[in-house]
Amino acid sequence: MSGSNKRGPIKVSGLVASGRVQVREAADAGKDPAASAAQDAPRLEETTLALPPVASTPLKDAAANQPAVGNHDADDSSGANGSALTVDAGADTVSEPDLPRTTVAEAVRQAHPGVQKILLSLIDDSPYQPRKEYDPELIDALATTMSTAGHAEPIRVRKKSDGRYELISGHRRKRAAASLGWIEIDAFVEEKDDRRAKTDTMLAAIGSHGLSDFEIAGLLQDALDDGMVSSQRQLSAWSGLNLSKVNACLQMLQLPPSILAYLQKKPSLFSFETSRVIHGLLKDYPGHLADIERGIERIADGKPQNTLKGWVLQAIKGRPQTDPNLITSSGKLIYTTKRDAAARAVVVTCKSPDVDMEAFEKKLQAWLEEQATSVPQTPDGSSGADQAGGE
């Protein structure tokens, strides 16, 4: 070291949180810093110390075997975390630098003082939210992310007159939080009237994950009906969607009512591209709506969307148009049947909104009672079919 007996400050840098630091003894404090740096640089002593990752932990200089205490000092020679300590010889403890110890959610709250914690039980869905279905698998995946990474993006709400809150964005995050058992969630509380709340909720939904083309179609039509825009070109600029997609989504709403019923039940059943295929089939084969509906039934059963056109064309051109699973009238699908041999069941589904289901059920019950009289009975009262185990 230098000729002076007074030990200079010790520079400590490195990954303190990992428990390993580098200690360097600088030039004598009594000398000019610039001169000391030039003269003493070759004589710097370096020692690696093990440091427990706890603030205000006693630190021993392994080389000098002397205690030390430090203060914060930013330095270019700091470790990977960009933090460093200056330690004065002769003191008792060293303080760690301000290492990042907060979660992502805590960091967000510090960066945005307006973020509040709100009870999930006080948060209602927006009446302007266009989403009609929430995929449970996607919610589970989001919940997994939130449980490990924290709530990095607060939801947005507005306070209602009754003291509750209405979502503007964050409908999926609210559900993910509930599935995790969270009681409260971070939120930005915004002041908005109904008009602004509707607009912001709709725009937030367009950019959210998993919104189906049919749900987007309903949102776009609502914006037109409500006078937010007056043309598809304005709608494209307002929504941020290209004009072709805007047009194709809106065309989904022009499908026959029987097909729209499938989408009302499952909005993500098929995309606007498949909707274009359906429109083309309806134009080319207007008398074969039942075959097109049957093709859509196949998609609902898990078949790929891109097989629809080929299957329908094969149904129209490659075989007679009588299907034992379809009951039609004038080309319109009325009923479908599906037999489950294992359960010994036949499921009859009505596809026409014009059918009186109560009257249909009574007629079906009467027919079944009539058929029951033809089933032979055994002496113990059971039917012969049951005894034989047949259908």
VENCORUR-V123119 format. One line per field, one symbol per residue. phi: phi as a letter, one per 20 degrees, with the letter a starting at -180 (. if undefined). Layout:
phi: ???
//
This chain:
phi: .ffffffefeedbpeffenccddceefgffefgfffffeegfdfeccedecgfcflegcdffeelcfbcccfbfbfefffemdbcddefnedccefffffcefgfffffffcgffcecfgfdddfffefefdbcfffffffffffffeenefcffdcceefenecdfdbofffffffffenfecbfbeedebegfffffffffffgeefnffffffgffffffffemfbcbfffffffeneffffgfffffgfefggffgfffffcgegbefffffffgffffecfecgfffffffgfffeoffffefffffffffddbgedcfecddblndfdcccbedffelcceddeddfeeffffffffffffffffffeefdegenefffffemee
//
